[in-house]
Amino acid sequence: MRDIRNHSLLHHNTFGIDVSCRRFIEFNTKAELLEALSRLTEADYPIMPLGKGSNLLLTKDFDGTVLCSNIRSIDIAINNHQAVIKSGSGVVWDDLVATCVEQGAYGLENLSLIPGTVGAAAVQNIGAYGSEVNHFIHSIMAVEIATGHEVKFARADCQYAYRYSKFKDEWKNRFVITHVEFRFDCTYRPHLDYGNIRAALQRQGIEHPTPQQLRQTIIAIRQAKLPDPQVQGNAGSFFMNPIVDRKVYERLAMQYPQMPHYTIDDEHEKIPAGWLIDQCGWKGRSMGAAGVHDKQALVLVNRGGATGSDIVKLCEAIRHDVFQRFDIIIKPEVNIL
């Protein structure tokens, strides 16, 4: 366990924002977490659980204690064509995806290369290319910060929805996730009809991809259009794709026949926020050191030396322009603190 005072969070957020916290505790086991919680006093509050900071924008120093999971165990059991995998919350998400593919536990291939940890994935309900992680979550093990009580949540308890779980509001900073248990079917059923997956496979001459081929294709697609946080600070998709009533969609489709969309149900359509932002002319533009990626307008980047407040100003300018042109409110997917 590491327990550090006045610790820089520069390497704990993928935007590369140089702010600090008053106290930083990194734990390697549930027992270490319980020990750390037992020693906290009122002076150590507020408390914030933090993974890799890949879905976080820090706008100022955090005047409290950060709890960072380094629990990296992965336990696998396969019986009767079903795989049960219990992962520590500190496991790098893409390492878990790679392990699942290697072990014949299928379903996460489309979620390859999403940054962050397993714990953060469960909080955020990460998704990409038609898949969401909650479809594979069976239960979540956590510790209540105030009491040290160990709790276990079923998937239904978390009230998962698009980029949402109760950990994002009602349970925010109340629990620290230690483990996530997943259930997978060992029968491979690839999902190829979202975005440009099938076209990317066809360019490789692949009609029926193996799980590894699908995973590598997803990785190549993401690397081609998304910046590497190690090179240019970012948090991946900054905005959520808005879901609008069908009447709103039909009105816009009359004006913009080429507008991409994905049907949610009979009454709702999802419109890519990146397309809306691009139509407003923001792709590749900058406001000072904060900018919009030149290949994917959904991604805001730190071009070097930007503060969290700089990124927020850019975010608000983009939201204003999208609303003025389309009468649609786009909301940040990234947590802003």
N, C-alpha and C positions, 0 to 999 in steps of 0.2 A: 504494500500500500504506500502511496505517496501522499503526503500532506504538506502543501506549500502555501506560504502566505504571499500575498501581492504577486500573483502569477499572471504572466502574459497569456492571452488567449489567441495570439497571432497564429499559432499552429493548431488551433482547435476550432477554426472556422474557415471554410473554403473560399470565402470572399477575400481572405487575407487582410482583415481589418485589425489593426494593432490597438486593442484595448486590453484591459486586465480585469481580474476579479480579486476580491479581498482574500479569499481562501479557495484553494483547489485541492480536492481529494479524489484520487484515482484508486479504485478498489479492484482487486483481481478475483475475488470470490464473494459469495453472498455473506459469508461469515465476516469478512473484512468490512463490508458495507454495514452490517449490523453493529459492528464495533465502532465504526465511525459515527453512525447515527447516535449511539449511546453517549458519545462524548460531546455532541453539539450543545451549545448553549444559545440563549436568546440572542446573544451578540453575533452569532454566526448566521442568523437569518437576514434576508430571504435565502432560500435554497433553490438551485436550478440544476436538474439533471441535464447532462450534455453528452452527446456522442462525438462524432467527428465535426459537428457544426456545418453539415453539408446542406442544411435547409434552414439556415439561420443568418440573419443580418443584424450585427451588433452595432448600435449607434452610439454607445457610451460605455464607460467602465461599469462592471457589474459589482455593486456594493453589497456582496453577499458571498455565499459558498457555492461553488460548482461541484457537483458529484458526477464523476466520469467513470463509466463502466469499462473495465478491461477484462471482463469475463469472456473467455474465448473458447470454451468447450463446445464440441459438437458431438452429440450422442445419437447413434443411428440404430434403428431396429426395423427389419423388413420381415413381414409375415403375411402370407395369403394375398400377395400382390398389392399390399399396402405398406407404405413406408411411414414410420413415425420418427421425426427428427426433432430433438430438443437442442436448441442453440443458445449459447450465452449471448447476452445483449450486446457485448462488446465485439462480437465477431464482425469483421468487415462483410458487408452485404454480398458483394460479388464473390467473395470466398465461399459463402454458403451456397450461392447459385452453382458455382463450379463443383462443389462437393456433391450437391444433389444430382447433377447431371452424371458425374462419375459413378455414383452409387445406384443409378437407375430410378431415382425419385423424380418424376417429371412434373412440369407445370410452370417452373420459374424461368424457363429459357428466355421469354420475352422481357423479363426484368433484369437481364444481364447488364452489368456495368453501371447500374445506378449507384451513385456514391452514397456513403454513409454506413451506418451500422445496423445490425438486426433489430436492436431496440428501437432505434429511430424509425426504421421501416414500419414497425408495428404501430408506432404513434401516428405517423403521417399517413398510413395506408398508401404507400407508394404504388405507382402504377405506370405502365407504358405499353404501347402497342396492343391495346385491348385486354390487358391483364391487370389485376390488382392483387396485392399481397394478401388481403383479408380472405380471399377465396381459399387460401391454404392454411391459414392460422386456425389452430384448434383451441389453444389456451395461452394465456400470458401469466407468468409468475412475477410478482412484484412485492416490494416492501413499502409500507406506508411510512412516509418520512416522519410525521409527528409522533407516531407511537412505536415504530419498529415492528409492527405486526406484519407477518407474511400473508399475502393474499394470492388467490388464483382466480383469474377472470376467464370465463368462457368467451368464445368469439362473439356471441350475441350480446354479452354484457357491454361490449365496447361500442355498440351502435355504429358500426362502420358505414361510411358513405363515401362519396367521391372526395378523396384527399382529406378525410375526416375520421376522427375517433374521439371518444370522450376524453382521451388523454390530452387533447388539444384545447379543451376549455374546462369542463367541470372537474376533471382530474388533473389539470395542468399543475405541475410542480407539487403535486400531492403524493405521487408514487414514484418509485424508482424501479424500472423494469430490470429484472435479473436474467430471466430466460423466456424464450418463446418456443412453444411446441407447435410443430407443423404436421399436417397429415397430407400425404401424397399418394396418388394412384401410380402404380408401377407400369400401367399401360400408357404408352406414349400417344398423345393426341395433340399434335402441334396446331397452334393457332397462327394462320398465315395470311389472313384476309384483312389485316389492319395496316393502314399506311402503305408503305412501299416495300413490305417484307417480301411478298411473292415476286415482285419485279427484281429485287436485289438477288433473290435466289435464282431466278431465270437467267440473269446475267452471268451467273456462275455455272449455268447448265444443270442446275439442281431442281428437280421437280418434287421429289419426296425426301426432304432433308432428314438426316439423323438428328438427334437432340444436340450433339456437339456442333453439327453444321449450322443448325438454327441459332444456337448460342453465338457462334463466331460471326454469323451474319448480322445479328442484332448488335454485337460489339462494333463491327465495322461501320454500320449505319450511324451509331451514336458518335463514334470517333470522327466520322466524316463531317458531321454538322454541329457538334458540341465542343466547346473549348475545354482543354484539360486544366482543372483548377491549379495544378502544379505550375502551369505556365502563365495562366491568366485567371485571376480570382473571379469566381462565380459560384452560384448555388444551383446550377442547372436551371430548370424551368422556374422562372420567377413568378409567373402568373398562372392561375387556374384557367382552364378552358371554360368559358361561360356556357351554362345550360339555359336555353331560352324557350319560351312558349312557342308552339308551332306557328301561331299567328305572327309573332315577331320574326321568326325565321322566314315565313312566306313573304312578308313585306320586304325584308332585306334581299331575298332571292330574286325578287322582281327587279331590284336595282343592280344586284351583283350576281348574275347567273352562274359565274364561275366560282362562287363562294363555296369552299369545302364545308362539309358538315357530317355529323354522325348521328344517326337516329338513336335516341334513348328509349322512347316509348311512343305511343300514339299521340301524346301531347307535347313532347319535348324533343329538342334537337341540341346537340353540342356543336359549338362553332369554335374552331381553333383560335385561341387568343393570339398566337403568333401571326396568323393571317391578318387579323384585325389591326395589329400593331404595324405590320408591314405596309398595309394599305394607307396608314397614316404617315408613312414616310420615315419611320424611325429606325429601320434596319440599318446598322452600321454607323448611326449617328452617336454623338457624344455630348455630354454637358460636363465640361471640365474633364476630370479623370474618370468619371462614370460614363459608361457607354452601353449601347445595344450591340450584341454580337452581329457580325456581318453575314453569318450564314443561317442564324436562327434567331428571329426577332423576339422569341419568347425568353431569351437568356440575356440578363443584364450582367455586365462585366466590370471589374475593377481594372482599368487600364494602367494603374500604377499610382499609388498614393491617394486613392479615393477614400473618403471617410464613409461611415455608415450613413450619415446625414446626406452626403452627396448622392448616394444610391437612392435614398428615399425621395429626394427632390426629382430625380430622373423618373422614378416610378410614378410619382404624382403627375408629372407633366404628360407621361404616356397615357395614364388613366383618363386625364382630362381630354386629351385629343380623341381617344377612342369613344368616349361618351358623347363628345360634341358631334362626331361624324356618324356614329351608329346607334346612339341612344342605348348603349349597353355598358353596364358597369363591370369592369374586370377587377378581380380581387387577387391580391398576392397569395401565392402558395407558400412562399417563404415566411417564416416567423420573424417578425421585426421586434427587436428589444432595444 
